[in-house]
Amino acid sequence: MEFDLDYAREVIEAEAEAISSITPIVDASFAKAAEMIYNCSGSCIVSGIGKAGIIGQKISATLASTGTPSHFLHPAEAVHGDLGRLRKNDIVIVLSFRGETDEVIRLINLVKQSEIKLIAITGDRDSTLSRHADVVLCMGKMSEVCPLGVAPSVSTTCMLAIGDALAFTVMKARNFSVEDYVRFHPGGSLGAELMTVEQSMMFKPGEKLPIAEVTDTIRELLGKTSDVKRHGAVMIVNKDGKLNGIVTDADLRRLITKEGHRAFELKAGDVMTTDCKKVRADALAAEATAIFHKYRIDELPVVDGDNRPVGVIDVQDIVTIKVVG
């Protein structure tokens, strides 16, 4: 079988050109739709049937993962009990290129009876869907690129682009952060890649840290950190509370082996590693991973913007959250 690869390229080019052609849809109506979603105190319900419905499911998932509560409602299932998912403070987004599908029209009537705001993403401004929508995002007439000119292709690609534009515009307005994204993606590889050191370190805000001062003896260092939870190193600070160095368990073993009981009277500042590696609390956990790999160390002090210790991250913490590549 010999495939028409030139035609395949034409499909991609046609869909790319169609997306570029609909940028004027970002106008006052688009801004109103974004505002409705941003101010929605309920959920953003996305609906559509057929291929448009599949695109709607993806748009709903994108909204939900970027700070806007959302779920998908199938128009046919709505009249068989799923209408109970809707509340007056929700917003409904309906995707339908022609805006005249029977199931969609039935859903429109039910939505309007419930006095719920409706956003339409369609290709016909004069359709039944458009006439009953509170906001219409109209792509205009366009030809599908399939060989028969009927299978949804260009239209659904454009719907997806419009949905993404809405979701990400609202996401940006919410100042949705990397930390927020990770909170919604705790089990995914993206979440792991975007997780910060602060989120993955063993110590949490308010917990006692393994810290001693440069003037403390090793005996005092051990006394100060004996009740601190699992750790393999003690961070050494100066009188201003800023990180000066680190003493690891391995350092202590070597010191006691060499000095015997005399080791307990030595000052922490005299035995610490002064040029120890460290990482900012707001750095990505992947940055800590790189340091662990490069320098073959097991513990890494975590500091704030003033170089004050706020935690410790252990190589095992990185393994646990599966950041290691």
N, C-alpha and C positions, 0 to 999 in steps of 0.2 A: 504494500500500500504506500503510495506516494502522497504526502500531505502538502497542502498549499501553505507554505510558511509565509509567503508574502501576505496572504490574507490574514494570517494570525497576527502579523505586525500591524496590519490595518485595524484590527479589532482593538489592539492596545492603543494605537494612536487616536482612533475615533473616541474611545472612552476618555482618554487624557484631554482631548480637545473639548469634549462635552463638559468636563469638570471645569476647565478654564473658562468656558463660555457662561457658566452660571454664577460667577463671582458677583455680578450686579444684584443677586438675590440678597446680599448682605446690605440691607437698607433699613429704613425706619421700622418696617414690619419685623425684620430679623431682630433688631434691637428690642422690640416689644416682646417677642417670643423669648429671648434670652432673659429679659427682666421678669417675665412670668415664671420661668423655671427657677430663676435665682430666688424669687420671693415666695415660691411655693412652700406652704407649711405642711403639705401632705407628701404624696408621692407623685412622680412623673410617670404616668402610665403610657406605654407606647403600644400601638396596635397597627395591624395591617394583615393582609392575607396573601397567600402565595409567596412569590419571591420577595415582594415588598415586606411581607411579615417576617421573613428570615432576616432581612436588613434591619427591620424594627427590633428584633431580638438583640442584634449586635449593638444597636444604638442604646437600647435600654441597659445592656451590660456595661457599656462605656460610661453612661451617666452614673450608674450605681458605683462604679469603681473610682470615680473622680469627684465624689462628694455630694451627688444628687440622688436621694432615695428613688429607686425606679424598679418597675417590673413590667413584663410583657403581658398583654391581654389579647388572646385570640378572639377576633370578632364573632366567630361561630360559637365558641365556648361561652362568650359573654351572655348569650340568651339562654344558656343551659346551666345557669347558676353562678358563673364566674363574675357576673355583674356585681355580686356582693363584695368584690374586692375594691370597688370604687367608693370614695368618700368625697363630700362636697369641696374639701380643701385640696383635692388632687387636681392635676392638670393632665389632659389626655392629648397625646400627639398621634395623629393618624397618618399613615403613609399609604397613598393610593395614587398612581400616576393618572388614571382617568377620573378617579373620584366618583365612580358610579356603580361600583360593585355592590351587589345586593346585601351581602353580609356587613359591609362597611356602612351602608346607608342605615341599616337597622341599628347598628351600634351608635351612629350619630344621633338618631332619635332618642335612644336611651340616655346618652350622655347629656343631651340638651334638656331632657325632662328632669334630670338630676341637678341641673344648673351648674354643671362642671365646665370649666373653660376648655376650649378645644383649639389646638394648633394643627393646621393641615400642611403636609408636605406633598405637593401634587404637581401635575403638569398642566392642569386646566383650571384657569381662574374662574370659569363660568360653571364648573361642575357642581353637583349637589353638595359634595364635601366642602368645596370652597364657600358656597353661599351660607352654610351654617357654621363655619369656623369663626372663631374670634380673631385669629391671625392666620393669614395664608402666606406660605412660602412657596411661590409658584416657579417651577423650573422652566415652564414654557414647553411648547411642542418640540419633540425630538424624535429622531428615527432610531429604532433599535438596530444594532449592528450584526445581529445573527443573520445567517444566509437567507432565512425566510422573512426577516424583518419583523418578527413577532415576539420572540423570546425576550423577556426583560433582561437587559444588559446595560445599555447606556443609561437608562432611566434609574435602575437600581444602584448603579455605581454613583450617580449624582446624588441620590437620596442618602447614601452612606456618607458622602462628603459633607452634605448639609448637616446631617446628624452629628458628625464629628465636630464640625465647626461650632454648632450650638453647644455641645457638651464641653468642649475645651474653652470656649469663650466664657461660659459660666464658671468652669473650674478656675480659670485665671482670675475672674472677679472675686472668687471666694478666697484667693490667696492660698489655694490648696497646695500644701508643701510635700516634700519628699517623705517626711515622717508620716503625713496623713496617708499618702499612697501606700507606704509599707504597712500601715495599720490595716488597710483593706486587702493586702496581698501577703499575709504572713507566711503562707505556705508555698508561694511561687518563687521561681528562680529570680524573677525581676525584683520581688520584695527583698530577697536575700542580697542581691546586688546593690540595692539602694539603702539597705539598713545601715544606720550610723553606729559608730563606736559606742555612743551613749546607750543606744538601745540594746546592744549585744554584750556589754561588759558585765562582769559578775556582780559588781556592786551597784546599788541603786541609790538615788538621792536620799540623804539622811542617814545612811548606814555608816557604821564606823569603818574607817579605812586603815590599812596597814601602813601607818606613818610614824616616823621617829625624827628627832631633830639631830642635826650634825653634832651637837654637843653631848648627846646621849651616849652612854656606854652600851656595849652589846648586851649586857645584862638588862639595862633599862629598856633597850629596844625590844628584847624578848618579852619583858613584862608588859610593855604597852600594847603588844600585838598578840598576846596569848589568847585573848578572847575574840579575836577577829576571825570571821568565817574563812573558809578555804582560800589560801593564797600561797604563792611560792616566792614572794618577794616583799620587801619592805621599802617604801619610798622615803627618802631622806630629804627633809626640807630645812631651809635656813630660818632665821628668826622671824622673817617676814612671811613664812608659810609657803615659799616658792620652792619648786623642785630643784634639788641640788645633785641628787644621785639616787642610786638604788643598791640595795643589798639583797642578793638572792639566797635561797636555801643552799645552793651549791657553793656560794661564797662563804657562808657560815661553816659548812662542813670542811672546806679547805682550810679556813682560818683556825678552827679548833684542832684540826689534825696537825697543823704547823705550830701553833702557839700553846696548845693545851689550855689549862685554866686561865692563863694570862689573857686569853682571847676575850673573856667576858668583861675585862676592864678597859679594853681599847675603845676608842671613840668611833661612833658610826661614820663620822666625817672622814676618818682616817682609812677606813677599809671599804668604803662605798665605791662604786663605779661612777665616776663623775660625768662621763660623756655618754650616759645611758640614752637609749632611743626612747622616744615618747610619741604620743599622738594626741591630737585635739579631740575633745568629746564630740564635736560636730563633724568630724571627718567620716567618710564612708568606712564601713567595716572592711571593705576590700583593700583600703589603704593599709590597715593594720595587718591584713593577710600578707601583703607584699613585704612589709617590714619583717614579719616572722620568717618568711621564706628566705629573704636576702641575708639576714644576720643570724639565722639559726638560733633564735631565742624563744623562750616560752612565755615570758610575762612582759607586758608593756604598760608603763604608767600612762594614765589618761589625765590630761590637764585641760584647764580652761584657757581663755584668752590671756590671762595674767600669769600663766605658767604655774598655777596652783593645782595640786592633785585633786581630782574629783572621782577617781576610780582606778581600777586595774583591769586590763583585758588579758585573758589567758588564751593561749593557742587552742585549748579545748573548747572555749566559748565559740571560736570561729568554726571549729569542726562541727559543733552542735548545730549551728544555724546554716551549715552547708554553704558557706561562702567560699571555701577552698575550691579552686578551679583545677 
